[in-house]
Amino acid sequence: MSKDPDKPTRRKRKPKIGGILGVGLDNADGHKRITQGEKFVLVGGSQDTHDRMTETMVKTFEELKRRDKHLETVDPRELGEIIAKAQPR
């Protein structure tokens, strides 16, 4: 089966990232932790985990600003690299 030469070809859409959701799963103390930023929401986790997620997001958005990039237009792989570097050790 051949393609119809008169039919327009579809372009693959580049994925857009509208926001980041972080979920911590290690909560044993019963506290409900939620931190919300302009383009991220963090829920759950122990105090330590939630603090680490928050620090990671703050550093991530600082780095995006430093690179003059926006969450909606940054390449997902580049965002992954930025997040990995932003994580506290």
C-alpha positions as CSV (number, residue, x, y, z in Angstrom):
1,M,0.0,0.0,0.0
2,S,1.5,3.3,-1.1
3,K,1.0,6.7,0.4
4,D,-1.2,9.1,-1.4
5,P,1.0,11.9,-2.8
6,D,-1.8,14.4,-2.6
7,K,-2.4,13.8,1.1
8,P,-0.4,16.2,3.3
9,T,2.1,14.5,5.7
10,R,1.6,15.0,9.4
11,R,4.5,16.5,11.3
12,K,5.3,15.0,14.7
13,R,4.6,17.4,17.4
14,K,7.3,18.3,19.8
15,P,6.2,17.5,23.3
16,K,5.3,20.6,25.4
17,I,5.8,20.7,29.2
18,G,3.2,22.8,30.9
19,G,4.1,22.1,34.5
20,I,6.0,19.6,36.7
21,L,4.4,17.4,39.3
22,G,6.6,15.9,42.0
23,V,5.3,13.1,44.3
24,G,7.0,11.9,47.4
25,L,6.0,8.4,48.5
26,D,8.0,7.9,51.7
27,N,5.7,9.7,54.2
28,A,5.2,7.8,57.5
29,D,4.3,10.7,59.8
30,G,0.8,11.4,58.5
31,H,1.5,15.1,57.5
32,K,0.1,16.2,54.2
33,R,2.7,18.3,52.5
34,I,1.9,20.4,49.4
35,T,4.1,23.0,47.8
36,Q,2.9,24.9,44.8
37,G,4.8,27.2,42.5
38,E,3.8,29.0,39.4
39,K,4.6,25.9,37.2
40,F,5.0,23.1,39.6
41,V,3.2,21.2,42.4
42,L,4.9,19.0,44.9
43,V,2.9,16.6,47.1
44,G,3.7,14.1,49.8
45,G,6.9,12.7,51.0
46,S,8.6,12.9,54.4
47,Q,9.9,16.3,55.5
48,D,13.3,15.6,54.1
49,T,12.0,14.3,50.8
50,H,9.6,17.2,50.4
51,D,12.4,19.7,51.2
52,R,14.7,18.1,48.6
53,M,12.0,18.2,45.9
54,T,11.4,21.9,46.7
55,E,15.1,22.7,46.5
56,T,15.3,20.8,43.3
57,M,12.5,22.8,41.7
58,V,13.8,26.2,42.9
59,K,17.3,25.4,41.4
60,T,15.7,24.0,38.2
61,F,13.7,27.2,37.6
62,E,16.7,29.4,38.5
63,E,18.8,27.5,35.9
64,L,16.1,27.8,33.2
65,K,16.0,31.6,33.9
66,R,19.8,31.7,33.7
67,R,19.7,30.0,30.3
68,D,16.8,32.3,29.2
69,K,14.6,29.3,28.6
70,H,10.9,28.6,29.4
71,L,9.4,25.4,30.7
72,E,7.0,25.2,27.8
73,T,9.7,25.4,25.1
74,V,12.7,23.7,26.7
75,D,13.6,20.3,25.2
76,P,12.5,17.5,27.6
77,R,16.0,16.0,27.6
78,E,17.6,19.3,28.5
79,L,15.1,19.7,31.3
80,G,15.9,16.2,32.6
81,E,19.6,17.2,32.6
82,I,18.9,20.4,34.5
83,I,16.7,18.6,37.1
84,A,19.4,15.9,37.6
85,K,22.1,18.6,38.2
86,A,19.7,20.6,40.5
87,Q,19.1,17.7,42.9
88,P,20.7,18.0,46.3
89,R,23.4,15.4,47.0
